[in-house]
Amino acid sequence: MRRRHNIKIIDAIVYEREDNIHAVQTFCGAENGVSLLYNPDDNEYYLFGRKLERGDLISRDTAGKLHLGKKVEHL
């Protein structure tokens, strides 16, 4: 029997590039510079090795772990 883990999201922020990068860095806390990295070669930020795009959702669960939700394209 598989055991399910319930993740409860307690906080989230939407990445809006230059408009709120300081707020995103503050939201990531200790992960800023570890999991959230800036690449000066392409002038982009990466979270867990995935390039952040405008509209991406960064959330935090009850254990303090960050999660990245890529933006959804509307049809």
Residue, then its C-alpha position, 0 to 999 in steps of 0.5 A: m500500500r502506498r503512503r500519501h503525503n499531504i502537502k499544505i501550502i501556506d504562502a505563495i508569491v507570483y514571479e513578475r521579473e524586475d517588478n518584484i525580484h526583491a520580494v521573491q528573494t525575501f520570500c525564498g529566505a535561506e534558499n536565496g543564493v542556494s536554490l534561487l540563483y541568478n545567471p548573469d550570462d542570460n540575465e535570468y533567475y533559476l529556482f531548482g535549476r528551472k528558469l523562472e518566467r513571468g507568472d510562475l508561482i512560488s509557494r511554501d508548505t508547512a515544512g518551509k519547503l519551496h515549490l515551483g508551479k510553472k505558469v499556465e497558458h490560457l487557451 
